[in-house]
Structure formats: C-alpha cells, structure tokens
Amino acid sequence: MTGKATFMGYRRHDGGAGVRNYVAVVPTVLCSCSVARGIAEATRANVFTHDGGCGQLGPDRDHTLRVLEGVAAHPNVGALLAVGLGCEQIDAGKLVEAAGGKPARSISIHELGGNTSTVKRGTEIVKQLRREAAKARRVPIAAEELTVATQCGSSDTGSGLASNPATGAMADLLAEQGGAVILGETGSLYGAAGLMARRVAAKEIGDRIIEMTDVLEGYYMRMGNSLREANPTPGNIAGGLTTLVEKSLGGVRKGGTTPIRGVLEAGERIRGKGLWVMNTSMGLGACATADMLASGAQVMVYTTGMGNPVGSPLGPVVKVTATKGTAESLADIIDFDASPVLLGDESVQDCGRRLLDEVLEVASGRQVSSERTGHNVFAIGKMVV
C-alpha cells in the first residue's frame, strides 16, 4: 500500500463513515429482549440483546445508555428500531434521537398490547426500515476516517510474538494515514500499565492508565482475590503463557508504537485520531468489544492463538492468528493468517501492511467469518468503581 488509502463506505447523514449498512433492532431493557430477538429473526436484522436497562444505578446505568446510544449513532447502522417495554429507565425515544437523522423508529410492548402484537408490528416496521436503508450506496472514503478497535482472546505464545506485533504495525500504518486505533481490555493492561504510561502525549494520560488498572485490582482485593487468579486463563496456560504480566506485555503490542492520545471511558465516543486506550467494562470479551465498537470504531481486529469464534452485530471482527495449526483447523473462524511471521517467512512490518490491506477490503464490504456464519454476540459489562 502506497499513498493515501481509501475504502468504499457509506456516508451518513451526520457525516460519519460506515463500513456496513446494518438494520439494528435494539431492546432498551432485558425485558424486551425476547421480543426484539423475535423481530430480528423474522427480518434477518441485527439484534443487540443485553441484561441492562432497568434497576441500574450510577455508572452502570450511564454506561448502558452510553453503549446503546453508541449503537444507535454508529455509522455501520443504516436504520434502527428501538424496542421498549414501557416502564424501564432507558427511553426508546432517546435512542431514536441518538440515531442522528438515519431512519429510526421506536415501539413499546405495553402500548402495542403484548409480545405477539409487538413482534408483528416490529417486523412490519423493520421491513420498511430495510427498504429505506437499502437506498444507501458505497462511495470512496479516505482511510483517515477509519477507526479500528483491537482486542485479543484465547491467546497463546504466538499472540505476543507475532499476531499482536503485526496488529501493532497495522495500527501504526493506519495512524500514519490519519486514522484512529483503540486499545482496550483494562484487565489485560495489568502489569503493562507502567510501560504504556511512558508513551503518552501528556503525563495525566499515563497517570490515568495506571489508576484504572489499580482500581480494577482493588475491586478484586476487596473480595479477597486478585485479578491474577483468573488471568491467564487455562487456555492461555495451555498455549504457553505463564503470567498475567507476560500476557499483558504481549497484548499491548496491538497498539503499535505511536504516542497514546488519551483515555476513553467504556463506550465513550472517540475524540480524535491516533492511538487511544479505553477503560473497558468488566466482563467477557464481548463486553470490551461492545464498548470499543460503540465508541465509533467501524472494524475490530481480534488476535487469537487457540481460536475465538465470537463476532459482533455492530461491526466486522477480523480474526487474526499466528498459530498455523489454528489457521488450518479453524478455517471458519480465522480471517487472517499471521503465521509467516512466527515461521520466519515474513517481517512484522510486511505482515502489518498485509493486515491493513485486509482491513480496508473488509471495510469495503468483504465479509469476515463471523458474518458468514452468524456467530455474533453483544453484551454490556459492569463498571468497576
């Protein structure tokens, strides 16, 4: 890749650039999730089920609203139906407002007289929304408008040695193009926070990175435990990792080498270009994925050693492995083979260039494995204070 890179994306009403044209069915609360799922199954729309939306206080309530509004506003979403119960904390109308002028509607189970009638009405509305969303056409968009989130799961020794560094090389190249990169998973920064704090654009950013990992460890200590008791996982250990610090030092290489521009809270809208660190919520990997994509990232690059199958309904997740056996045995999961780096047949920089080319092709419409197989998960994590 030479010169200014582009991809074929969707220009939205608010000026945003999407890489997909999803129709989203978003329940406002756990109580409306089954109805939302029924509507999505009848229309082949993307559904965003979760267990929040009511009975939440403070940071958890704010986080749930921030993530759901991020879904509504996301440039990958071409149209939206918000499905409410009618008595919850999160107002479906606020999600419609957050959609930024794209086709969006809301319905209420209470107002429509129950589950069956709501599924029927919601199905009719989504079919209308799909017709409106289908009017969008792909146009050339500069790579400087692309934000890529990075994550890792089911890591092994090849992750830290090859696939994470190659992702970091991709991140540096995208930053050179004027794009943005998000590095998240707060628990996986533990032990590497000091190293990250040395490459920040301002001292207060480094202080915040160290503070957020200390807060997470303090949460576990109050229960008489340590984050290191659950991480690395049994799978990580089987893959050759020995300590959380070792895992973290390999994991942060996904962010490349450029200065860290700032720290984002979970699901917070990204505020600039270059590399950003996100203080993601606590939970499974799908929770960090939701946080980073809801912030506006259009694509995620997800490195995996032993193989992680989970994608997202909010954006394509490019699965990368440097373990040749994983690439061969899990072909319906892996999208990008970085094993030539581990085998000594390709440099990290060349692999990073190849990975950026792959990301741009995915941004232009090439489906990733999880999109083809439908193995997508959306989850909203808990906040640690």
BELQUI-V725010 format. One record per pair of residues at least 12 apart in sequence whose C-alpha atoms are under 6 Angstrom apart, sorted by the first residue. I is the first residue (numbers start at 1). J is the second residue. Records with the same first field share a line. If there is no record, write none. Layout:
BEGIN
I=J, J
END
This chain:
BEGIN
5=143
6=141, 142, 143
7=140, 141, 360, 364
8=138, 139, 140, 141, 364
9=138, 139, 364
10=138
16=75
17=75
18=75, 76
19=76, 363
20=76
21=76, 77, 78
22=77, 78
23=45, 77, 78, 79, 80
24=45, 46, 47, 80
25=47, 81
26=48, 82, 83
27=82, 83, 84
28=53, 84, 90
29=52, 53
30=50, 51, 52
32=84, 85
33=49
35=119
39=119, 122, 123
46=313
48=378
50=379
53=89, 90
54=88, 89
60=383
67=267, 294
69=95, 98
70=294
71=294
72=95, 98, 99
73=98, 99
74=296
78=133
79=102, 103, 104, 129, 133
80=104
81=104, 105, 106
82=106
83=106, 107
84=108
85=108, 109, 110
86=108, 110
92=106
144=177, 178, 179
145=179
146=179
147=179, 180, 181, 297, 298
148=181, 297, 299, 300
149=181, 182, 297, 300
150=183, 300, 301, 302
151=302
152=302, 303, 304
153=304
154=304, 305, 306
155=236, 304, 305
156=236, 239, 240, 305
157=240
158=322, 323
159=305
160=250
162=322, 341, 342
163=321, 322, 338
164=253, 254
165=253, 254
166=348, 351, 352
167=254, 352
168=253, 254, 255, 256
169=256, 349, 352
170=352, 356
171=256
172=256
175=274
179=273
180=273, 274, 275
181=275
182=275, 276, 277
183=255, 277
184=277, 278, 280
185=280, 288
186=279, 280
188=248
189=248
190=213
191=245
192=248, 249
193=210
199=259
200=259, 260
201=259, 260, 261
205=262
231=244
232=244
260=275, 276
261=275, 276
262=276
263=276, 277, 278
264=278
265=278, 279
266=279, 280, 281, 291
267=291, 292, 294, 295
268=295
269=295
270=295
281=381, 382, 383
282=381, 382
283=381
286=379
287=379, 380, 381
298=315
299=315, 316
300=317
301=317, 318
302=318, 319, 320
303=319, 320, 321
304=321
305=321, 323
306=326
309=333
310=375, 376
311=370, 375, 376
312=376, 377
313=376
318=335
319=334, 335
320=336
321=337, 338
322=338, 339
323=339
324=339
332=369
333=369
END
